[in-house]
């Protein structure tokens, strides 16, 4: 089964980065990564109760880990998790 999670950056400063995430630009939650502690927080769940927010949150977090570690802390305005 293929997975796709769209991430759109909403805010970034020296300590945190916040993205909206979800299956498309209409149905989105909000995730925050603390760059200092390397911890994630789900600021908003997906608004559709039929879409599993944890599934999308976990994959959004995986994509942000790649940005933090492999891509040297560069967080693009728009990115995606695809598998």
N, C-alpha and C positions, 0 to 999 in steps of 0.2 A: 504494500500500500504506500503510495506517495504522500509526502507531507510538504506543506507550504505554509510558512508563517511570514507575514509582512511586518516589518518594523520601520516606524517613522520617528525620527528623533524630534523630541519636543523641547528638551532643555539639556544643557551641559555646562558644568563649571569644573573647577579643579578637583572637587571631591565626588561629584555625582553625575550620572547621566540618566535621563529619563526618556523612554521610548513608548509610543503607543504600539500595540501588537495585536495581531489577529489574522483571520483568514482573508480579510479584504479591508478596504479603507472605511467601510461602513460599520462593521462589527469589530470594535477594538477595545482592548483593556489597556492598562498602563503598568509598566515595569520600571523599577529604579535599580540601578547598580551603584553601590557605594564603591568608588575606585580605591579608597584607602583600606577599608575592611574586606573588600571583595565579596560583599554580601548583597543578595537580591531581596527586593520587596515587591509584592504585587500591590500597587497603589489602587488599581481598579480592576475588577474582574470583567470578563466579557459580558456584555449586557444581555445576551441571548442564553437562557438557561438550557437550551438544547445543544449548545456547543460547549464541549468540555474545556473550561478555562485553564485547568491545570495542564492539559496536553499542550496548549499553545504557550502557556507561561514557561514550561520546562524547555521547549524548543527555542523560545526567544532568549532565555537565559543561556542556552548552549551557544547561540550565535554571538551574544555579547561577550562570552568568555573568549571566543575566537578573536574578536576585535581587541580585547584587552591583552591577551597573551601573544597570539601568533602575529597579529597586525600592529603590535607595538602601542596599543592604547589609542588607536585612531578609530573614531566612531563616526561613520558616514551619516549623512542626512536621511538616507533611505537604504535599507538592506533587507535581506530575507534569509530565512532558514529553508533549505530545500533538501529533500532526500527522496 
